Amino acid sequence: MTQQPFSRPGAVDLSALKRPAQPGPSAARGGAAVAPGAFSVDLDEQNIQGHLEASMTAPVVLVVYSPSQAPESAQLAVDFDALADEFQGQFLVGKVDVDAAPALAQALQVPSVPMVALVVQGRLMPLLQDAAPLEELRGLMLQVLQQMDRQGVTGRHEPLSAGPGPEADEEYVDPRYVPAQEALAAGDVDGAVREYQKLVDANPADTEAAGGLAMARLLQRTQDVDPAAAREAAAANRDDVGAQTLVADVDMLGGHVDDAFARLIDLVRRTAGEERDQARTHLLGLFAAVGNDDPRVVKARQGLASALF
């Protein structure tokens, strides 16, 4: 089977699955370079209102620190800068240096430093009042984003700055993803799966690697499949989970994304127990392959919730 080209950093861009890029919260996931620090900003009295209003799209993490009063809090700000880069727009980090902007800290009624708060749709909720290690902060943000996802808050921030220099408009490939992409270019789908799995194991928050892994697994499952035979088997075995999920994979590769989703949602509705869980899990994998912020996925998630409950 001929493999499809890819262009998205971290994930295989199966042209049959992807619609043309649309402006909006997910734009940061495209091919253009994104500079380090593109999802964090130093707040002052002039810019804070505008950046907090961005919480209507996706969460804003407010980090209040003071290098003079609490030196460890400065490292906390640095760590959240790094996490903002890792999560690529799933949240924006707004930093308030109490030493540089004391009036702003007073206006925010900061009880002590450090302080970390979450702002979602204009509402401020305390998160931390101490400087935790980076790994703990990463785990905390994973939990926060999972909760936001359950509440339907799935938007992304656009980067505040582009990549450096005149090459910013050219396609940028993160070097972390190069081994997987080279494996795909060589037709080594199994190798690509292994490389993407390494990235996901190293950083579960890497949504690009997770999307790449889901797509590579899709290619792996369909390498030697005869589409006509698969459809015939599914038609003859309507409740066979393996037969139905395989045709859903074939539909995905053919660009019939909505058909693939509808087939599996219907299968979830008709089955129970282990078979239902198998169908649901397979569908979630296809969601990851397309991208959780894709409108087709948003619509299908609603259909899945209806089928489950």
N, C-alpha and C positions, 0 to 999 in steps of 0.2 A: 504494500500500500504506500502511495506517495505521501510524504509528510507535508503538512501545511507550513508556510513561512511564519516566522514570529518576528515581532518588533518591540513588544512591551518589555521593559526591563524586569527580569525576574520571572515572567510568565510567557508561555508560548502564546502568540497572538494568532489563534486560528481564525483566519479571515471570515470563515463561514459563521463563526459564533459571534463575532464582534460587530457591533454597529459603528458607524462613523462617530468619532469622538465628539461629544457635546460639551459646551462650556458649562461649568458648574463645579460643585464640590469635588467631583472625582477627577478633575483635570490634572491634579498633581500626580496621578498614577500613570500618565502617558509617557511618551518617549523623551520629552525634553529634560535637560539637566535641571536638577533642583539643588541649589546651593545648600551647604550645611548651615543650619540655623534658620532655614526658610520658614519654619513653623514655630518660631519663638520670637518674642519682641520685648524690649524694655519699655515699661509703661511709665507715663508721666501724666500730669493733670490735663495735658492737651489731647493725648491720644487714647486714654483709657476708655472713654465712652464708646468710641467706634469699635475698639477691639472686643469689649464686653458684649456689644450688640451682635458680634459674630457668633456668640453662643446660641443664637437662634438657629444656626445651621448645624453646628457640631460643638462638643464641649470645649470650654476654655479652662485651662488649669492656671490658677493664680498662685504664683510663688513669691512670698514676701520674705526678704532676707536682709541681713545687715553684716557686712564684712567686719565692722568695728565691734558691734555688740555681741555677735555670735559667729565667729569665723567659720564654724562648721556649716553654717547656713549658706555660705557662698558656694561650697561644693554641692549642696543640694540644688542650687540654681543651675550649676554646670551639668549635673546629672539629668535634670529635667530637659535641658537643651538637647542632650544626647537621646533621650527617650522621644522627644518630639521628632527628631530626625528618623528614628527607627519606625515610628508609627505613621509617618508620612501623611499627616493631615487629619488623622482620626481625632486629634485634639490639638489645640493651639496653646502654647505656653506663654503666659503674660507675666513678666518678672517686675517686681517692685523692690527697688533698692532703698531701704529706709534711710540710709545715710544720704543718698542723693535726692530723695523725694520725701522728706519728712511730712510735708503737708498732705500728700496723697495717702501715706500710711495712716495719718490721723483721721482723714476723711473716711477711710475704710474701716476705722475702729479696730485696728489690729491689736489684739491683746498682748501678744508677745511674738518674738521671732525665734526660729523660723515659723512660718505658717503657710500651709498649702490648702487651697480651697478649690472646689469644683464649681464652675458656673455653667448651668445648663438652661437654655431658654430664659436667660435673665435672672435665674434664681441662683443664689450663692449658698453652697453647702461646704462646711469644713471637712477636710480630708486628713490632714496631719498637722502636728505641732512639734515635731522633732525631725532630726535629719537621719533618715533611714538609709541603709545601703542601697546601691543601685539595683541589685537583684530584687530586693523587697519592693522597691518603687515600681519596677517593671511588672511584678506580680500584681501589685495593687491596681495599676492602670489596666491590666488585662481584665481584672474583675470588674472594674468600673465600666469598661467598654462593653463587656458582656451584658451587664445590667442595662446599659443604654440601648443595646441592640434589642433586648427583650421589651423595652419601652418604646421601640420604634424610632429611636434617635440614631440614624445611620448615615448622616451627612458627613462630608469631609471639608476641611478648610483648603482653600487654594494657597499655594506657597506665596509668602510675602516677598520673595526675591527669586530670581532665576539663577541659573548656573553662571559662572564667571566667564568673561571674555566674549569674543565674537562668535565662538562656537556654540553658544547657548541654544541656538535654534536648531542645531544639528542633533541627530539622534544620539542619545546617551545610553550607554550600557554599563550598568553597575558591574564592576569586576567580580563581585561575589557570584553573579549568575552566569558568568562566561562558561565555566565547565559544563553546566547543564545545557546551555544553548549550543555549545560546540558538539555535544553528544547528539542533540537533535539534528543539527545540520549534517552530521555523519550518518544519520539514520539509526543511531543507537538509542532507542527509546528506553530500554532497560537502564542504560547508563544515566540517562537524563532523570529517570525516576530516583535513582540512587543519589544523584547530586542534589536534587531538590529536597529529598528527604533529609539530607545532612543539614541543609539550611533551616528547614522547619524545626528539626530537633534542637538546633543551636539557638533559635529564636522563634518561639511560637507566635510572636507578634508580627512576624514578617509576612504580611498578607500577600505580597507579590510572590514570594516563594511558595506559599500555600496554594495560590492560584496556579502557579507553574506546575506544582506537583499534581494537582487535580487534573490539569490538562494533559500532562505527560501520562498519567495513569489511564486517562481516556484513550489516548493513542495506543497504549500498551494493550488494553483490553480488546481493541478492534483491529489489531495488526493483520490478522489472517481471517477476518470474518467475511463471509459471503452475505451481503445485505439481503438478497432475495431469499436465501435459505433461512436467515434469521427471522425475517418477517413471516415466512411461512410457518416456522416453528411457533412463533408468538401467537399467530392466528389460531393455530391448532391447540394451544395450551394457554388459554386466557389468564389463568391464575398461577402460571409458572413464573415465579419471581425472576429466576435466571434468564428465561427467555424474554420477558418483558423489559428487564433492565438492559439487556443487550441491544434490543431494538431502540430503546431510548438513547443509548450511546451512538448507534448508527444515525439516528435522527439528528443528534447534536453535530456530528461531523458533517452531515448534509446541510447544516444551517437551519434545520427545523427545530429551533430551540423551544418554542412554545409547545410544539407537539410532544417533544420529549418530556417536558415538565407535566403536561396534561396526562400523558400515559402513566407516569409514576404516581401522580396525585390520585388518579382513579384506582391504581393498584393499592395504594395505601388505604383508600376508602373501602375496598373490597376484602382486604386481608386482615389478619389479627395475629397477635403474638410475635413470634420470631420472624415470620415472613413479613409482617407489617414493618417491623423494625429494620429489616434488611432493605426493604423498598425505601423507607424514609431516609436511611443512612446514604443509600446510593443517590437519592435526590439531592441531599445536602452537598454531596461531592460535586454534583453537576452545577449547583448554585455557585460553589467556590470557583469552578472552572470558568463560568461566565463573569462572575464578579458580583458581590453582594449588593452593590449600589446600582446595578443594572435594573431598569424599570421592569424588565421581564421577570427578574428574580423577585423583586418586591411584590409584584402581582402574584407570582406562584407561591410565595411564602404565605400570603393570605389564603390561597386555595389549600395549601397544606394544613394550615391551622384549622380550617373548616373541616377537612377530611379527618383530622385527628380528634376533634372535639365536637 
